[in-house]
Amino acid sequence: MSHYCDSLLVTCEDFRLHQRKDGRNYLLDFIKQLKMDCDIITRAGGIKDLIHYNKKEFRDSLERDIMVSLNLHNSHTIILLNHEDCGAYSNFSFSSREEELQQHYNDLKEAKKILSSQYPNKKIELYFAELLPNTKDEFIIKKIN
């Protein structure tokens, strides 16, 4: 049985973005701002396995999850959301914050290219959660062009 859902959100599983014991939930607040129903796929590193995968199975698994969601719910929009200080990106050993942000922006854009070729009729939006200055777990989510 199929149900319509506005969008599919692919994001990181990092607990700092999800429900916190103090009530913060950046992901929920973000979805409310979008004013869309969202299927949510959470993976370590968000879209990282589409771009930098050590094992083909990782990429295949993420692509399968995306395909299943889109086939079941006929979402018109795919939303890709990565975040700063992501543990799945720790293997990059960034020399600066700017280098880290640029890697994420490039990866998000590359993931958009990949998914656009697979799903040409879907709108794809890119977002990035930046840490607020002098914090380790407070984010602001910004749209990437």
SERO-4910 file (N, C-alpha, C, O; in steps of 0.05 Angstrom, whole numbers):
BEGIN
 pado doro    nc1    nc2    nc3   cac1   cac2   cac3    cc1    cc2    cc3    oc1    oc2    oc3
  Met    A     17    -23      0      0      0      0     18     25      0     37     26     15
  Ser    A     12     44    -17     28     68    -20     13     92     -8    -11     95    -10
  His    A     29    109      4     18    134     15     35    157      5     60    154      2
  Tyr    A     23    180      0     38    203    -10     52    217     14     40    221     35
  Cys    A     77    225      9     92    240     29    106    263     13    117    257     -9
  Asp    A    106    287     23    117    310      8    147    306      1    155    312    -21
  Ser    A    163    297     20    192    297     16    205    273     30    194    260     47
  Leu    A    229    269     21    247    249     33    271    265     43    284    280     28
  Leu    A    278    261     68    301    275     81    322    254     87    317    234    101
  Val    A    346    258     76    369    241     82    388    257     99    397    279     91
  Thr    A    393    248    123    409    263    142    426    244    159    425    219    157
  Cys    A    442    255    177    459    240    194    444    230    219    424    242    227
  Glu    A    454    208    230    442    197    254    452    210    280    443    202    301
  Asp    A    469    230    278    481    243    301    459    252    321    441    266    314
  Phe    A    461    243    346    441    248    366    438    278    371    416    287    380
  Arg    A    458    294    365    456    323    371    435    336    353    425    358    360
  Leu    A    428    324    330    408    336    313    379    327    320    360    340    313
  His    A    377    305    335    352    292    341    342    300    369    353    317    381
  Gln    A    322    286    378    310    292    404    330    291    426    344    271    430
  Arg    A    332    313    441    350    314    464    334    314    490    311    321    491
  Lys    A    348    306    511    334    304    537    325    332    547    306    334    563
  Asp    A    339    353    538    331    380    546    309    392    528    301    415    532
  Gly    A    298    375    509    276    384    493    284    394    465    267    397    447
  Arg    A    310    400    461    318    409    434    315    386    414    321    363    420
  Asn    A    307    394    390    305    375    368    307    390    342    287    399    331
  Tyr    A    332    394    333    337    410    309    324    398    284    314    413    267
  Leu    A    323    372    282    311    359    259    281    365    258    270    372    238
  Leu    A    268    361    281    239    367    283    233    396    276    214    402    261
  Asp    A    248    414    288    244    443    282    248    449    253    233    465    241
  Phe    A    268    436    240    273    440    212    250    430    195    241    444    177
  Ile    A    239    407    201    217    396    186    192    414    189    177    418    170
  Lys    A    188    424    213    165    443    217    168    467    200    149    477    189
  Gln    A    193    478    197    198    501    180    192    495    151    183    512    136
  Leu    A    199    470    143    194    462    115    164    461    109    156    464     86
  Lys    A    148    456    129    119    452    126    113    430    106     95    432     89
  Met    A    127    408    109    124    384     92    125    359    110    139    358    130
  Asp    A    110    339    101    114    313    113    140    302    102    146    305     78
  Cys    A    156    288    118    182    278    110    185    249    118    181    241    141
  Asp    A    192    233     98    205    207    104    233    214    113    245    232    101
  Ile    A    244    200    132    271    206    141    289    181    139    282    160    150
  Ile    A    311    185    126    332    164    125    356    176    141    367    196    133
  Thr    A    364    162    162    387    171    178    410    151    173    406    127    177
  Arg    A    433    162    167    457    147    162    481    162    174    481    186    173
  Ala    A    500    147    183    525    160    192    536    176    169    543    164    148
  Gly    A    539    202    172    550    218    151    529    228    131    537    241    111
  Gly    A    504    222    135    484    231    116    488    219     89    484    195     85
  Ile    A    496    235     70    500    227     42    528    217     36    535    211     13
  Lys    A    545    215     56    573    209     52    577    183     36    594    182     19
  Asp    A    560    162     41    564    137     27    558    139     -3    567    121    -18
  Leu    A    544    159    -12    540    163    -41    566    173    -54    571    167    -78
  Ile    A    582    187    -39    606    200    -51    632    186    -43    648    180    -60
  His    A    635    180    -17    660    169     -7    653    142      7    650    141     31
  Tyr    A    651    122     -9    644     96      3    668     77      2    681     74    -19
  Asn    A    673     64     24    694     44     25    684     17     14    700      1      4
  Lys    A    659     12     17    647    -13      7    623     -6    -10    606     10     -3
  Lys    A    622    -19    -33    599    -15    -51    573    -20    -37    553     -7    -44
  Glu    A    572    -39    -18    547    -45     -4    536    -21     10    511    -18     13
  Phe    A    553     -3     20    544     20     35    528     38     16    506     47     22
  Arg    A    540     44     -7    527     61    -27    501     47    -37    480     60    -38
  Asp    A    503     22    -43    479      7    -52    457      8    -32    433     11    -39
  Ser    A    463      5     -6    443      5     15    429     32     17    405     33     19
  Leu    A    445     54     16    432     80     17    415     85     -8    393     96     -6
  Glu    A    425     78    -31    410     81    -56    384     65    -55    363     74    -64
  Arg    A    385     41    -43    361     24    -40    341     38    -22    317     39    -28
  Asp    A    350     48      1    332     62     20    318     85      6    294     90     10
  Ile    A    333    100     -9    322    123    -23    301    114    -43    279    125    -45
  Met    A    307     93    -59    289     83    -79    263     73    -66    241     78    -76
  Val    A    266     57    -45    242     47    -31    224     69    -21    200     69    -25
  Ser    A    236     89     -9    220    112      2    206    126    -21    182    132    -19
  Leu    A    220    132    -43    208    146    -65    186    130    -79    165    140    -86
  Asn    A    191    104    -81    171     86    -94    146     83    -76    124     83    -87
  Leu    A    150     81    -50    127     78    -33    111    103    -29     86    102    -27
  His    A    124    126    -27    111    150    -19    110    172    -40     98    193    -35
  Asn    A    122    167    -63    120    186    -86    126    215    -78    113    234    -87
  Ser    A    146    219    -62    155    246    -53    164    262    -77    177    251    -95
  His    A    158    287    -78    167    304   -100    194    318    -94    206    328   -113
  Thr    A    202    318    -69    227    332    -62    245    313    -46    236    299    -28
  Ile    A    271    314    -52    292    300    -37    308    322    -23    319    340    -36
  Ile    A    310    320      3    325    339     19    349    325     30    347    304     43
  Leu    A    373    337     26    398    326     35    409    345     57    412    369     51
  Leu    A    415    334     80    424    351    103    448    338    116    446    316    127
  Asn    A    471    351    114    495    343    129    499    363    152    485    383    154
  His    A    519    358    169    524    376    191    554    378    197    570    360    191
  Glu    A    561    400    210    588    405    219    595    387    241    578    378    257
  Asp    A    621    381    243    632    364    265    620    336    264    613    324    285
  Cys    A    618    325    240    606    298    236    628    277    241    649    278    228
  Gly    A    622    259    259    641    237    264    647    220    241    670    209    238
  Ala    A    628    216    223    633    200    199    653    212    180    664    199    163
  Tyr    A    658    238    183    677    253    166    704    256    181    722    269    170
  Ser    A    708    243    204    732    247    219    757    237    205    779    246    211
  Asn    A    754    218    186    777    208    171    790    229    153    812    224    143
  Phe    A    777    251    148    788    272    131    809    289    145    826    301    132
  Ser    A    810    290    172    829    305    187    831    334    176    853    342    167
  Phe    A    809    348    176    808    375    165    828    394    180    831    392    204
  Ser    A    841    411    165    860    429    177    847    455    186    858    471    201
  Ser    A    822    460    177    807    484    185    777    479    183    768    460    169
  Arg    A    762    496    196    733    495    194    724    500    165    706    486    155
  Glu    A    737    519    152    731    525    124    734    501    106    718    496     88
  Glu    A    756    486    110    761    462     94    739    441     99    729    429     80
  Glu    A    731    438    124    709    419    130    683    427    117    670    411    104
  Leu    A    676    453    119    651    462    107    652    459     77    632    450     65
  Gln    A    674    465     65    676    462     36    673    433     27    661    427      6
  Gln    A    684    414     42    681    386     36    652    378     37    642    364     19
  His    A    638    386     58    609    380     60    593    392     37    576    379     25
  Tyr    A    598    418     31    584    431      9    589    417    -17    570    412    -33
  Asn    A    614    410    -23    621    395    -47    607    368    -48    596    360    -69
  Asp    A    607    354    -25    594    328    -24    564    330    -29    552    314    -43
  Leu    A    552    349    -17    523    353    -20    517    359    -50    498    348    -61
  Lys    A    533    375    -62    528    382    -91    533    357   -108    518    353   -128
  Glu    A    553    341   -102    558    317   -117    535    297   -113    527    283   -132
  Ala    A    525    294    -89    502    276    -83    478    286    -99    463    269   -110
  Lys    A    474    312   -101    452    322   -117    455    314   -146    435    306   -159
  Lys    A    479    316   -157    483    307   -185    476    278   -189    462    271   -208
  Ile    A    485    261   -171    480    233   -172    450    227   -171    440    212   -188
  Leu    A    437    239   -152    408    234   -149    392    246   -171    371    236   -179
  Ser    A    401    269   -181    386    282   -203    387    265   -228    368    264   -243
  Ser    A    409    251   -232    410    233   -256    393    208   -252    382    198   -271
  Gln    A    390    199   -227    373    176   -222    343    183   -220    326    167   -227
  Tyr    A    337    208   -211    310    217   -207    306    245   -219    303    264   -204
  Pro    A    306    246   -245    305    273   -259    280    289   -253    280    313   -257
  Asn    A    259    276   -245    234    290   -240    230    299   -211    209    310   -203
  Lys    A    251    295   -195    249    303   -166    264    329   -162    286    333   -173
  Lys    A    254    345   -145    268    369   -136    287    361   -114    279    345    -96
  Ile    A    311    371   -115    331    364    -94    341    389    -81    351    408    -95
  Glu    A    339    390    -55    348    414    -39    370    405    -21    370    383    -10
  Leu    A    389    424    -17    413    419      0    412    437     24    407    461     22
  Tyr    A    418    425     47    420    440     72    444    431     88    454    409     85
  Phe    A    453    449    105    476    443    122    471    455    150    464    478    153
  Ala    A    476    438    171    473    447    198    501    456    209    519    440    212
  Glu    A    503    482    213    528    494    224    526    497    254    504    503    264
  Leu    A    548    491    267    548    496    296    548    526    302    562    541    288
  Leu    A    533    534    322    535    561    331    562    566    344    573    548    355
  Pro    A    573    590    342    599    596    353    602    587    382    584    591    398
  Asn    A    625    576    388    632    568    416    613    547    427    609    545    452
  Thr    A    601    530    410    584    508    420    593    482    407    607    482    386
  Lys    A    585    460    419    590    433    408    565    419    400    566    398    387
  Asp    A    541    431    407    517    417    401    493    435    395    470    427    398
  Glu    A    498    460    387    476    478    380    480    486    351    501    496    342
  Phe    A    459    480    335    461    483    306    441    503    295    420    509    306
  Ile    A    449    514    272    431    529    255    432    516    227    454    511    217
  Ile    A    409    510    216    407    496    191    403    517    169    384    533    169
  Lys    A    422    516    149    421    535    127    418    521    100    429    499     96
  Lys    A    404    534     82    401    523     55    427    529     39    438    550     41
  Ile    A    436    509     24    460    512      7    450    514    -22    433    499    -31
  Asn    A    462    533    -37    455    536    -65    473    519    -83    469    520   -107
***
